[in-house]
Every structure is written in structure tokens, then in C-alpha cells.
């Protein structure tokens, strides 16, 4: 078994000897150059000097075949080959012509290659390294002398691959180098990337009037007098770039028709032709604003709304505006920039969101982003001020459709059967209840939680003062007289209705009144005998108060008297009569006791 193994080894060595040339002198082969980068060209001049017949060219210790041919056919022309991927260092080149062999060492140097040599900041560049040491670590990439990538590791063949994103850089050439733990940057030689000016816009589509941001890169370092143009119209000026040639600005999209529009920039040293244009795509749109009030104020039925259209086709005819798909404006024609304006009154509509849309002969409704308006409930009252109990008309709009309503007056519910129609509107009458003069809150709500409030002002005019009628001044009444006393005064008219107050007092200023009757519905009061005061002089007066609480002046006062003499004089008369009767009886008895009447 051992003999067979030795025989096989000898056979293998014999075959190898046939294939490979015998060892030659290390400098027997001439090559130009003797060192270089992977993929660089190497030339073997005067090829015919190495003999005739078939040739084979090998690379490295593993004898990698890199080229073959026939010397006779080549003549004395030189041959060339490219250095294959190999790690950094010396590698043997072997040429076999027939039975002859020639060799020369070639030193592989580190190198870098970039796939793209020109572009804008942010360009992704494929970058490859060759001829670094096998499995070399700590490889880093430098851009303008600044490390932009680190921690790269080479393969066994000394190669590596990295995608480099070009950092923000000013216009012009920028060096790129690479080095590793053992491979110096001076050996790999630098690559140059040329930055060209560019600009971008965000967003890149939208509507006229929209504010968009524009940024530039690759302009001159600290370049000044940069201007932005939209369709050759200046929209921003006096912009300055930073040291890396970058800048930012913004502008509002000017009036322009539907479609793509060019956005460009130039500076003190950068021309329009230097810059790659950006584009902004204008879409048709509308903007709705209130004719009065501030942006964001509530919108009610009947309010006037301005509609501005932009981004339509140039001079587009037959543009129309719809509210909830119902046309409210028609026959509008856009100007040369695709813009137009119109106005309409908000039609009857229920509470909540409603859409405003537009279309024309060339612009479909689906092309335009609809505008949403929110309708808020609103109340109206007529008259807005008046008297208690007066017929008052309450109307509303913007409520829920077909909803029963709850009406309150100063938070007190008023009986009502009012409901809204299919558009959220209603009209109902009510009478303000008895309440003080001034402002009162009327509130209407429905089942959708829509509500509105409005003020109603109760009149504050006091009624006229009444005039006393009876009892008249100087009237006397005995305290023992059981007849009631009728107080009367003139009636007072007032829109809110009136009630009366009667006062009676022994003092002219009516302090400490002995009689006070309020809320008398008629201009009269009968004072019963049981309420008659003590004898003496008394003043009485009356006044009117309407149901809104407005009180008139007091009437003029009347002085009357309550006295006890109505009993004294009859008693005195009876006593006198009895006295006379007693005297007569006494006289008769006296005469009788003397023997009768004497004749004269």
C-alpha cells in the first residue's frame, strides 16, 4: 500500500514537471512596470525572444493561469495582461514557452476605484478597494480629509466594497482616499469626485399659494446673491450658501396653470445652466373664505363665501362651483394663469360638514381637492326686544334635519312643538313670559346636540302713574262704621300688562305703612271693616308695575280721616234725653207730693 502511494506521488510530480517549466532565474522575464495596482496593465516587450510555440502565463504561488497563446503567431509584438485580484505585496509571474520557463516578481500596491466621478451632493457612489493586505482591518475612507467611513475589512484577496454617500459639498473637485492598518493612503492614490450644483423642492406638488421649501447644494462655498426662479419669475432673492455650498429657502407658489413648472436657481458664481432644475407640479384647487369675519370663524346659513380657484387650465371656460354637489355658481372663466374667483351665499343646510367642489370643461371634479366647511346653528328673533307676552318670531338654521326642538327662556323650558325641516331650519312663535327688564337668553337645542342662543331684551319703560279717584281728600269715616271702604284709582295701560300696589300710612313719607296691598290686578281695592286702622289721619296712594318689573311713579297722595265721633254724639243724645226725662219725672213727683197742681 505504501509502495502504491509513493508511485502515485512520483507520477504527480512527473505530470507537474511536464506542465510547469523548470525553475528559471528570478529576473529572466522582463515586465513593465514591476509594481502597480490590481487591474492595471502589465507589458512583456519583445515577446519573440522567449522562444517559439505555445506559451502559458501564470500568476502567483498557486500558478493561476492568466493568459495563453502562440509565440509564433504573436511574432515580436509585446503582450499585455491585467493584474488579477491579489493581496498587497510581491507575486511571482511565470512564463512557460515550450520547455522553457521565465519569471519575474511583481509588487501589488493598494488602490481604490470609484464608480461615479461626478454628481450632486448626496450621490451614492460605489467604491472598491484592491491590493490591501489579506483580511486587513481598520480601513477608513476620507473625503476632503475627513473620515466618512471606518471599520471596513478586506477579504482574503485584499479587496473590499463600500457605498459612499457624497456629503454636502461645495461646487468643484473633492479628493477621496482610503487607508488601512497597514496600507497607507499615500500608496492607494486619491480619487476625485466633482460636485455639481443641484436643488430640490419639498413638497414637489400642490396648489397655488402653497408654501414650499427649496434647498440647494453644490453651490460655491459661502456663495452669495443666490436667487430662486419659478418659471423664470423671481420668487426669492439674496440667499447665501454656507461653507459647504448648501442653502435653504421657501416661497409661495405663484399663480400658475395646471401641470409641471420649472424651479431653478443661480448665484454670484453659479449660472442657471450649472444647476439641475427642480420641478413643481400644480394641481387644481380651491380656497374658500368668508366675506367678512376672521379665518376660522363660524359659518352660518346665508353667509357669503368667496371661492378662489387656481391651477386650472389656461383660460378654462364653464367652471362651476357646487355645494354638496348642488351647483351654486356657474359660467366662470379662468385667466391666463388658470385662476378665478367667485362668491355665493351658503344655502339652507343642516349642522356639520359640507363640501365645496369645482370643475370645468377641462378640469374634472375628481382633479380638485374638495374644500370642507362646517355649518354652525344660528338663531334669529323678531323683534329682538319687546314686552312680556308679546308675540315674537324665533327662526333658526343649521340645526339637525327633521329634529324636535327644545326651547328655553332663561333656562326655563317653554312649551313648544317646533321641529326642523329636512334642511335643519325652523320658524316658530312664542310669547316671552313675565321677566325683568333687560336681556334674557333664549336657547334652542335638538337631538343631535346642535344648539344656539340669542338674546331677547324686555322693555324697560315704566308705566304712567295712576291718579287717585276715591276716597277723596278729606274723606272721614268713623271707626265704628262697619261699611268697607272702596279705594279706586285710574287704570294704566302697558304692553307688558300691569299690577297695582296700594299703600296707606299715617306718615306723609309712608314709612311704617299700616296697609300695603301688592299685585292687585284691578285698579281698586276694598278695605274690609276688619282692617280699619286706629282713629287718626291717614295718607293713601297707588302705583302701577308692569310684568317686566318696571314701576311707575306713585300717584298723588290723599289725606283721609278715621274717627270715633260717629258713636259719641248718638250716645250723648240718648244721655241728654234720659236726663230730660228724669227731670220731668222728678218734677211730677214733687208736685204730687205737695197736694196736686196749684192753679195759677
VMD Tcl script that draws the C-alpha trace (Angstrom):
set ca {
  {0.00 0.00 0.00}
  {2.86 2.29 0.84}
  {4.53 1.46 -2.47}
  {1.38 2.46 -4.38}
  {1.24 5.85 -2.59}
  {4.83 6.59 -3.44}
  {4.20 5.63 -7.06}
  {1.22 7.95 -7.25}
  {3.26 10.82 -5.82}
  {6.06 10.25 -8.32}
  {3.50 10.22 -11.16}
  {2.03 13.51 -9.98}
  {5.45 15.10 -9.81}
  {6.21 13.86 -13.33}
  {2.98 15.36 -14.71}
  {3.67 18.67 -12.95}
  {7.14 18.73 -14.44}
  {5.65 18.31 -17.86}
  {3.16 21.16 -17.35}
  {5.33 23.64 -15.49}
  {8.64 24.85 -16.77}
  {11.76 24.17 -14.82}
  {12.72 26.83 -12.35}
  {14.22 29.85 -14.02}
  {16.24 32.78 -12.83}
  {14.07 35.26 -10.96}
  {14.95 38.12 -13.33}
  {14.78 36.13 -16.56}
  {11.45 37.73 -17.51}
  {11.14 41.39 -18.46}
  {7.91 43.19 -17.44}
  {6.86 46.82 -17.48}
  {6.12 48.04 -14.81}
  {7.25 45.86 -11.96}
  {4.64 47.19 -9.48}
  {1.15 48.53 -9.67}
  {-2.49 48.19 -8.70}
  {-4.93 45.39 -9.29}
  {-6.46 45.61 -12.79}
  {-3.56 47.74 -14.03}
  {-1.87 46.73 -17.34}
  {1.49 44.96 -17.37}
  {3.51 44.55 -20.63}
  {6.04 41.89 -21.67}
  {8.04 43.52 -24.51}
  {9.83 41.65 -27.46}
  {7.89 38.51 -26.78}
  {9.63 36.51 -29.52}
  {12.89 36.40 -27.53}
  {11.44 33.71 -25.26}
  {11.22 31.05 -27.99}
  {8.56 29.63 -30.31}
  {5.42 27.60 -29.84}
  {2.63 27.69 -27.30}
  {3.04 29.85 -24.19}
  {1.37 29.93 -20.78}
  {1.48 32.83 -18.33}
  {0.94 32.11 -14.60}
  {0.32 34.36 -11.60}
  {1.40 33.83 -8.03}
  {2.46 30.92 -5.93}
  {-0.69 28.99 -6.81}
  {0.20 29.29 -10.52}
  {-3.05 30.90 -11.60}
  {-3.22 30.78 -15.42}
  {-3.91 34.29 -16.60}
  {-3.06 34.13 -20.33}
  {-2.05 31.67 -23.06}
  {-1.34 31.69 -26.81}
  {1.29 31.01 -29.50}
  {4.52 32.95 -29.65}
  {4.98 32.26 -33.37}
  {1.68 33.84 -34.18}
  {2.43 36.81 -31.92}
  {5.76 37.47 -33.53}
  {7.86 40.02 -31.70}
  {4.88 42.09 -30.63}
  {4.60 42.65 -26.85}
  {1.78 41.08 -24.91}
  {-0.14 42.68 -22.02}
  {-2.20 41.40 -19.14}
  {-4.08 42.87 -16.18}
  {-3.03 42.31 -12.62}
  {-5.57 39.91 -11.07}
  {-7.14 40.47 -7.64}
  {-4.43 39.77 -5.13}
  {-3.44 40.98 -1.69}
  {-0.80 43.61 -1.27}
  {2.84 42.53 -1.71}
  {5.09 40.55 -4.09}
  {3.66 37.98 -6.51}
  {5.63 35.78 -8.99}
  {4.86 35.97 -12.71}
  {5.88 32.82 -14.63}
  {6.04 32.47 -18.45}
  {6.34 28.96 -20.00}
  {7.27 28.66 -23.68}
  {7.71 25.04 -24.70}
  {10.07 23.53 -22.13}
  {11.50 26.88 -21.11}
  {10.40 28.92 -18.11}
  {10.91 32.62 -17.27}
  {9.98 34.52 -14.04}
  {9.72 37.99 -12.56}
  {8.29 39.35 -9.31}
  {5.51 41.95 -9.41}
  {4.58 44.06 -6.39}
  {0.85 44.69 -5.90}
  {0.04 48.10 -4.43}
  {-3.17 49.17 -2.70}
  {-5.67 51.14 -4.80}
  {-9.23 52.47 -4.76}
  {-11.74 52.90 -7.57}
  {-15.00 54.92 -7.52}
  {-17.85 54.02 -9.83}
  {-19.06 57.61 -10.35}
  {-16.77 60.61 -10.64}
  {-19.29 63.41 -10.97}
  {-22.65 64.26 -9.45}
  {-24.54 66.20 -6.83}
  {-24.20 66.10 -3.06}
  {-25.92 63.03 -1.72}
  {-24.99 60.87 -4.71}
  {-24.38 57.22 -3.76}
  {-21.00 56.17 -5.12}
  {-19.86 52.55 -5.32}
  {-16.29 52.43 -4.02}
  {-13.92 49.44 -4.26}
  {-10.57 48.81 -2.69}
  {-7.92 46.43 -4.16}
  {-4.47 45.26 -3.17}
  {-4.88 45.77 0.55}
  {-3.39 43.16 2.85}
  {-5.36 39.96 3.22}
  {-8.09 40.45 5.84}
  {-6.73 43.91 6.63}
  {-8.81 45.74 9.23}
  {-9.26 49.36 10.31}
  {-9.82 50.54 6.73}
  {-11.27 54.05 6.56}
  {-12.37 56.38 3.77}
  {-11.52 60.08 3.79}
  {-13.46 62.78 1.89}
  {-11.90 66.23 1.82}
  {-9.57 64.94 4.56}
  {-12.45 63.98 6.84}
  {-13.27 60.39 7.74}
  {-16.63 59.43 6.28}
  {-16.45 55.65 6.79}
  {-14.48 53.43 9.19}
  {-14.24 49.82 10.28}
  {-14.07 48.29 6.81}
  {-12.33 44.89 6.50}
  {-10.68 43.45 3.40}
  {-11.24 39.92 2.06}
  {-8.56 37.23 1.69}
  {-7.72 38.73 -1.72}
  {-7.25 42.19 -0.15}
  {-10.43 43.61 -1.69}
  {-13.40 45.40 -0.18}
  {-16.59 47.18 -1.36}
  {-18.38 50.18 0.16}
  {-21.20 52.50 -0.97}
  {-20.29 56.09 -0.16}
  {-22.91 58.83 0.02}
  {-21.27 62.09 -1.05}
  {-21.59 64.55 1.84}
  {-22.81 68.12 1.44}
  {-20.03 69.78 -0.54}
  {-19.37 72.94 -2.44}
  {-19.06 73.07 -6.19}
  {-15.87 71.57 -7.68}
  {-13.37 68.73 -7.09}
  {-13.11 66.81 -3.82}
  {-10.41 64.17 -3.05}
  {-11.31 60.70 -1.80}
  {-8.65 58.49 -0.18}
  {-8.54 55.25 1.78}
  {-6.08 53.60 4.15}
  {-5.94 50.63 6.48}
  {-3.99 49.32 9.41}
  {-1.01 48.52 7.15}
  {-1.85 50.17 3.84}
  {-1.07 53.92 3.79}
  {-3.26 56.43 2.00}
  {-0.21 57.66 0.03}
  {0.00 54.27 -1.67}
  {-3.63 53.94 -2.72}
  {-3.65 57.27 -4.52}
  {-6.65 59.57 -4.27}
  {-9.74 59.62 -6.44}
  {-11.53 62.85 -7.30}
  {-15.29 63.41 -7.22}
  {-16.63 66.54 -8.92}
  {-19.68 68.07 -7.22}
  {-22.19 69.87 -9.45}
  {-24.86 72.33 -8.20}
  {-28.35 70.97 -7.63}
  {-31.58 71.90 -5.92}
  {-34.61 70.11 -4.52}
  {-38.14 71.15 -3.59}
  {-40.47 69.82 -0.92}
  {-43.28 69.27 -1.45}
  {-42.93 68.88 -5.19}
  {-46.63 69.16 -5.93}
  {-49.65 71.01 -4.61}
  {-51.69 74.11 -5.13}
  {-51.09 77.72 -5.98}
  {-50.36 79.64 -2.81}
  {-48.84 76.67 -1.04}
  {-45.58 77.43 0.74}
  {-42.85 75.06 -0.37}
  {-39.26 74.64 0.81}
  {-36.39 74.70 -1.66}
  {-32.80 73.77 -0.90}
  {-29.60 73.93 -2.88}
  {-26.31 72.06 -2.65}
  {-23.06 72.05 -4.54}
  {-23.02 75.84 -4.93}
  {-19.86 77.80 -4.29}
  {-18.56 77.87 -0.73}
  {-20.30 80.82 1.00}
  {-21.71 81.92 -2.36}
  {-23.97 84.98 -2.17}
  {-26.73 86.60 -4.24}
  {-28.48 83.29 -4.79}
  {-31.95 83.67 -6.29}
  {-34.79 81.18 -6.85}
  {-36.88 81.34 -10.01}
  {-40.25 79.76 -10.74}
  {-40.96 79.66 -14.48}
  {-38.25 82.37 -14.77}
  {-40.09 84.53 -12.23}
  {-38.03 85.60 -9.21}
  {-39.68 84.22 -6.07}
  {-36.83 84.59 -3.53}
  {-33.53 86.51 -3.59}
  {-30.45 87.47 -1.56}
  {-29.85 83.93 -0.30}
  {-26.36 82.93 0.90}
  {-24.83 79.46 0.92}
  {-22.84 78.06 3.83}
  {-19.21 76.94 3.59}
  {-20.28 73.61 2.09}
  {-22.27 75.35 -0.65}
  {-25.68 74.50 0.80}
  {-28.65 76.81 1.39}
  {-32.36 76.71 2.15}
  {-35.27 79.00 1.38}
  {-39.01 78.92 0.83}
  {-41.58 80.61 -1.35}
  {-45.28 80.59 -2.07}
  {-46.28 79.01 -5.37}
  {-47.39 81.91 -7.59}
  {-50.46 81.88 -9.82}
  {-49.84 79.23 -12.46}
  {-51.84 76.82 -14.54}
  {-52.22 73.10 -14.04}
  {-49.15 70.97 -14.81}
  {-45.37 70.90 -14.36}
  {-43.40 74.10 -13.73}
  {-39.64 74.65 -13.62}
  {-37.87 75.75 -10.44}
  {-34.30 76.97 -10.93}
  {-31.60 78.90 -9.07}
  {-28.50 80.96 -9.73}
  {-25.89 82.75 -7.65}
  {-22.89 85.05 -7.85}
  {-20.76 82.32 -9.45}
  {-23.31 79.65 -10.32}
  {-25.34 80.06 -13.50}
  {-28.78 78.71 -14.28}
  {-27.20 76.23 -16.70}
  {-24.98 74.87 -13.92}
  {-27.95 73.83 -11.79}
  {-30.08 70.77 -12.35}
  {-33.67 72.10 -12.38}
  {-36.32 71.03 -9.90}
  {-39.98 70.70 -10.81}
  {-43.23 71.58 -9.10}
  {-46.50 70.08 -10.30}
  {-49.52 72.35 -9.86}
  {-52.81 70.65 -9.11}
  {-56.14 72.46 -9.46}
  {-57.56 73.56 -6.15}
  {-59.97 75.94 -4.48}
  {-59.85 78.05 -1.36}
  {-62.97 79.15 0.47}
  {-63.01 82.25 2.67}
  {-65.71 84.17 4.48}
  {-66.66 87.52 3.02}
  {-66.47 89.01 6.50}
  {-65.01 87.92 9.79}
  {-61.79 86.15 10.52}
  {-60.44 82.89 9.21}
  {-61.84 80.12 11.36}
  {-64.99 81.98 12.44}
  {-68.22 80.01 12.43}
  {-70.12 79.71 9.17}
  {-73.90 80.03 9.12}
  {-76.59 79.53 6.52}
  {-76.83 82.67 4.38}
  {-73.23 83.76 4.93}
  {-71.37 84.91 1.83}
  {-68.35 82.80 0.91}
  {-65.60 83.74 -1.54}
  {-64.26 80.87 -3.65}
  {-60.84 81.26 -5.29}
  {-59.76 78.72 -7.88}
  {-56.19 78.15 -9.04}
  {-54.23 75.66 -11.05}
  {-56.96 75.23 -13.64}
  {-56.12 75.20 -17.34}
  {-55.25 78.49 -19.00}
  {-58.43 80.42 -19.85}
  {-60.55 77.38 -18.99}
  {-64.28 78.12 -19.54}
  {-67.52 76.90 -17.95}
  {-66.12 76.44 -14.47}
  {-68.78 75.78 -11.86}
  {-68.92 75.56 -8.06}
  {-71.05 73.07 -6.16}
  {-72.17 72.91 -2.52}
  {-72.92 69.33 -1.52}
  {-72.94 68.53 -5.28}
  {-75.61 71.20 -5.92}
  {-74.43 73.94 -8.30}
  {-74.30 77.36 -6.66}
  {-72.15 79.22 -9.25}
  {-71.68 78.63 -12.99}
  {-70.14 80.06 -16.17}
  {-66.80 81.06 -14.62}
  {-63.76 81.52 -16.90}
  {-60.19 81.19 -15.62}
  {-57.48 83.71 -16.53}
  {-54.22 83.02 -18.35}
  {-52.73 81.60 -15.14}
  {-55.64 79.25 -14.53}
  {-57.02 81.35 -11.65}
  {-60.54 82.67 -10.98}
  {-62.73 83.93 -8.13}
  {-66.46 83.98 -7.35}
  {-68.83 84.14 -4.39}
  {-72.07 82.56 -3.19}
  {-74.41 82.53 -0.19}
  {-74.48 79.36 1.89}
  {-77.77 77.59 1.08}
  {-80.06 76.11 3.73}
  {-78.21 73.16 5.19}
  {-78.05 71.15 8.40}
  {-75.41 71.25 11.10}
  {-71.96 69.77 10.34}
  {-69.57 69.32 7.42}
  {-70.46 70.20 3.84}
  {-68.29 70.05 0.73}
  {-67.50 72.78 -1.75}
  {-66.19 71.45 -5.08}
  {-65.42 72.79 -8.54}
  {-64.94 71.57 -12.10}
  {-64.71 72.94 -15.63}
  {-64.55 71.84 -19.24}
  {-61.00 70.54 -18.84}
  {-60.82 70.02 -15.08}
  {-62.86 67.20 -13.62}
  {-64.28 67.40 -10.12}
  {-62.07 64.48 -9.12}
  {-58.99 66.56 -10.03}
  {-59.81 69.17 -7.43}
  {-59.39 68.62 -3.71}
  {-62.76 69.42 -2.17}
  {-62.99 72.11 0.50}
  {-64.94 71.37 3.66}
  {-66.97 73.99 5.51}
  {-68.66 73.38 8.86}
  {-72.13 74.86 9.30}
  {-72.97 76.09 12.81}
  {-76.53 76.60 14.15}
  {-77.80 80.17 14.16}
  {-80.88 81.83 15.63}
  {-82.78 85.00 14.75}
  {-85.54 86.65 16.76}
  {-88.04 89.29 15.62}
  {-88.47 91.64 17.26}
  {-85.28 91.42 19.27}
  {-86.81 93.44 22.08}
  {-90.33 93.94 23.33}
  {-92.82 93.42 26.07}
  {-93.78 90.46 28.20}
  {-96.37 88.32 26.44}
  {-95.82 89.95 23.06}
  {-95.87 87.64 20.01}
  {-92.27 87.00 18.97}
  {-90.98 85.06 15.95}
  {-87.99 82.75 16.51}
  {-86.23 81.29 13.44}
  {-83.17 79.08 13.14}
  {-80.93 77.35 10.61}
  {-78.02 74.93 10.66}
  {-79.64 72.54 13.13}
  {-80.09 68.79 12.66}
  {-82.50 67.71 9.94}
  {-86.09 66.83 11.00}
  {-85.41 67.22 14.71}
  {-87.83 68.13 17.54}
  {-86.66 71.26 19.34}
  {-86.38 72.25 22.98}
  {-86.74 75.99 23.65}
  {-85.77 77.59 26.96}
  {-86.11 81.13 28.24}
  {-83.58 81.90 30.96}
  {-83.05 78.12 31.29}
  {-86.80 77.53 31.82}
  {-88.45 75.34 29.22}
  {-91.11 76.90 27.04}
  {-93.88 74.66 25.76}
  {-93.34 74.22 22.01}
  {-93.95 71.64 19.28}
  {-91.45 73.18 16.86}
  {-89.33 70.85 14.66}
  {-86.69 71.47 11.99}
  {-87.25 70.72 8.32}
  {-85.09 68.45 6.14}
  {-82.50 71.24 5.81}
  {-82.22 71.90 9.54}
  {-84.28 75.14 9.54}
  {-87.37 76.13 11.57}
  {-89.69 79.01 12.40}
  {-91.90 79.25 15.49}
  {-93.66 81.92 17.57}
  {-93.57 82.30 21.34}
  {-94.51 84.83 24.00}
  {-91.83 85.98 26.44}
  {-93.01 85.08 29.97}
  {-93.07 87.52 32.87}
  {-89.47 88.54 33.47}
  {-87.48 91.56 34.48}
  {-86.44 94.26 32.06}
  {-83.17 93.75 30.25}
  {-81.52 90.90 28.36}
  {-82.80 87.31 28.57}
  {-81.26 84.24 26.96}
  {-83.34 82.19 24.56}
  {-81.77 78.79 23.76}
  {-82.80 76.20 21.18}
  {-81.39 72.65 21.07}
  {-82.17 69.42 19.24}
  {-81.46 65.70 19.48}
  {-78.16 65.98 17.58}
  {-76.67 68.22 20.30}
  {-76.90 71.19 17.98}
  {-77.79 74.32 19.91}
  {-77.91 78.06 19.55}
  {-78.68 81.01 21.78}
  {-79.88 84.54 21.25}
  {-80.79 87.44 23.49}
  {-84.23 88.98 23.83}
  {-84.50 92.32 25.59}
  {-87.57 93.06 27.71}
  {-88.57 96.71 27.54}
  {-87.59 98.92 30.47}
  {-90.14 101.75 30.10}
  {-92.08 102.34 33.28}
  {-95.88 102.74 33.02}
  {-97.59 106.03 33.79}
  {-98.55 106.78 37.36}
  {-102.23 106.23 38.15}
  {-104.48 109.00 39.53}
  {-106.42 108.54 42.81}
  {-110.21 108.56 42.49}
  {-111.68 107.59 45.83}
  {-111.82 108.09 48.71}
  {-111.19 111.76 48.04}
  {-109.05 114.02 50.16}
  {-110.81 114.99 53.41}
  {-112.95 111.86 53.47}
  {-113.94 110.89 57.04}
  {-115.12 107.60 58.28}
  {-115.99 106.52 61.76}
  {-114.14 103.68 63.21}
  {-117.37 102.12 64.33}
  {-118.82 102.31 60.86}
  {-119.00 98.69 59.65}
  {-119.11 99.59 56.00}
  {-115.98 98.67 53.90}
  {-114.02 101.46 52.21}
  {-113.57 101.27 48.43}
  {-110.22 102.56 47.17}
  {-110.13 103.32 43.44}
  {-107.63 104.85 41.04}
  {-107.30 105.28 37.30}
  {-106.39 102.24 35.15}
  {-102.94 102.22 33.46}
  {-102.16 100.69 30.05}
  {-98.78 98.99 29.33}
  {-97.66 96.47 26.64}
  {-96.37 94.11 29.31}
  {-99.53 94.32 31.43}
  {-99.61 95.83 34.89}
  {-100.41 95.07 38.51}
  {-101.01 97.69 41.22}
  {-99.79 98.46 44.70}
  {-101.86 100.30 47.36}
  {-100.29 101.91 50.42}
  {-101.79 103.72 53.41}
  {-99.76 105.34 56.22}
  {-100.05 107.95 58.94}
  {-96.80 109.48 57.69}
  {-96.50 111.55 54.55}
  {-93.36 109.65 53.54}
  {-95.25 106.35 54.02}
  {-92.69 104.93 56.38}
  {-94.28 102.29 58.56}
  {-97.28 101.75 56.30}
  {-100.26 100.20 58.06}
  {-101.79 98.95 54.82}
  {-99.85 97.65 51.80}
  {-101.51 95.59 49.11}
  {-99.44 94.35 46.17}
  {-100.07 92.59 42.84}
  {-103.57 93.93 42.56}
  {-104.81 93.05 39.10}
  {-107.50 95.78 39.06}
  {-107.22 99.50 39.87}
  {-109.25 99.13 43.02}
  {-109.27 97.58 46.48}
  {-111.99 97.27 49.09}
  {-110.70 97.68 52.62}
  {-112.84 95.49 54.86}
  {-114.07 96.85 58.23}
  {-111.82 94.36 60.00}
  {-108.75 96.07 58.58}
  {-109.70 99.62 59.57}
  {-106.87 101.29 61.49}
  {-106.98 103.24 64.75}
  {-108.57 106.73 64.61}
  {-106.42 109.34 63.05}
  {-105.35 110.94 59.77}
  {-104.03 108.66 57.03}
  {-102.47 109.13 53.62}
  {-103.09 106.70 50.74}
  {-101.52 106.30 47.30}
  {-101.23 103.77 44.44}
  {-98.79 102.91 41.68}
  {-98.59 100.55 38.66}
  {-95.86 97.98 37.97}
  {-95.66 96.19 34.61}
  {-94.87 92.48 34.34}
  {-91.28 93.36 33.36}
  {-90.82 94.85 36.83}
  {-90.87 98.48 35.71}
  {-92.66 100.54 38.39}
  {-94.43 103.83 37.78}
  {-94.20 106.85 40.00}
  {-96.60 106.87 42.95}
  {-99.88 108.65 42.47}
  {-100.55 111.84 44.33}
  {-101.47 111.24 47.97}
  {-104.94 111.67 49.52}
  {-105.48 112.50 53.20}
  {-108.45 110.80 54.84}
  {-109.58 110.52 58.47}
  {-110.74 107.67 60.65}
  {-112.73 108.97 63.72}
  {-114.81 107.63 66.78}
  {-117.43 110.56 66.89}
  {-119.90 108.61 64.92}
  {-120.70 106.77 68.26}
  {-120.17 109.66 70.74}
  {-122.96 112.01 69.57}
  {-125.75 109.44 69.48}
  {-124.77 108.30 73.00}
  {-124.67 111.90 74.16}
  {-128.16 112.48 72.72}
  {-129.52 109.46 74.48}
  {-127.97 110.62 77.77}
  {-129.43 114.09 77.33}
  {-132.85 112.68 76.54}
  {-132.74 110.45 79.57}
  {-131.69 113.42 81.70}
  {-134.65 115.49 80.47}
  {-136.99 112.58 81.03}
  {-135.67 112.11 84.56}
  {-136.14 115.80 85.32}
  {-139.73 115.66 84.14}
  {-140.47 112.61 86.23}
  {-138.86 114.23 89.23}
  {-140.91 117.36 88.77}
  {-144.16 115.44 88.53}
  {-143.39 113.55 91.67}
  {-142.53 116.78 93.50}
  {-145.79 118.39 92.58}
  {-147.78 115.36 93.51}
  {-146.23 115.24 96.96}
  {-147.48 118.82 97.73}
  {-151.06 118.05 97.07}
  {-151.53 118.42 93.44}
  {-151.18 121.10 90.96}
  {-151.85 124.58 92.08}
  {-153.83 126.88 89.85}
  {-152.21 129.98 88.85}
}
mol new
graphics top color blue
foreach p $ca { graphics top sphere $p radius 0.5 }
foreach p [lrange $ca 0 end-1] q [lrange $ca 1 end] { graphics top cylinder $p $q radius 0.2 }
display resetview
